[in-house]
Amino acid sequence: MKPTEISHALVESTERRTFLKTAIGAAATAAAIPAVSTIASAHFPETLRIDIAPGSNENKIDPETDDCVSVAILQSTFVDEDGILKDPGTKITFDPTERPVRYRFGTQELLGQGGGVRPINDGEVRDVNGDGKDDLVLQFPLDGTGFTGDESTGTLYWERPGTRHHGFHGTDTIRLPDDMQVSDIDILNYALTLEHLEAAYYNDFLDTYSESEVERSEVANYFARPTLQYSTYQQIQDVRDHEEAHVEKLTSLIEKLGGNPVEPAKYEFPYDGIEEFVALSDRIEAVGVSAYAGVAPMIDDTGVLEAALSIHSVEANHQTYFQLLHLQRPAPDAFNSARSMDQVLPIAQQFMADH
């Protein structure tokens, strides 16, 4: 296969919200995480009855003015068709006051990728709908839910004890403001998506080609000095290690802020040979550099901004190295253009196996 051509032209789109709902979390890493998504077999049938913002007729949510939202889990009786808790076909009563508090809340798309937010406490027991039964009311932080403005429903996952990939879910309608800003957790998960992609990409290459194949390649022979020629493989290993370190750092920041780090998905990297790998690496790193430059002005937390800028400069180093291997000018311009989230989406989706 020939390498995918990544256009450097800005992709005109107004689908920032669509990006956040479909792209955040749709990435993969092949280091400590298998290349095939661990959430591919996740199963959460819609059986739960929930009430978002109980007491509000329109279920209004405003992440820009409210820190948290209440979600009530109502008692419900249903047939466990898939055998999540009992034998398949068994009729069960789900009493939230008797179940472990293992919930995630957010958009359906984000939850499907392993994201969402956890409740801030074990909740309050009360009869929400006046049916005489105890219900559980939980408080969830809004930062990290993935709501971007045009969603009409919110989703709650309950995870069966011992696994994050099986359980039940419920949905309820919501009303959001027409214009919403992206949160720092959303930005971090966006960056984590790209770092997952890059870590998977370099691991894929290093798993495919040996050190001797790389250092005897035409690319490595561009270097007249043997110490440079015979360190090409190690340099690519260093780049891979950097991307994995970025994954760890971003994951830690998201957890520190109370969010759920996105999980990886499956990727396909269309290059054939070392020369094509180098050309594609040049383009991928250019996208990463421009992506960090695009979101940096949107970050509120100074600690998050410092981390993003420190990663941005390292990504620029990576791009320069692959530009040299690609026989391109390492610094052709005095200024680089930034890319917004919705401009990065169609580029990143070229490598998403499920898109």
Summary of the structure (lengths in Angstrom):
residues: 355
radius of gyration: 22.8
end to end distance: 18.1
largest distance: 81.6
contacts: 1136
relative contact order: 0.18
helix: 39%
strand: 17%
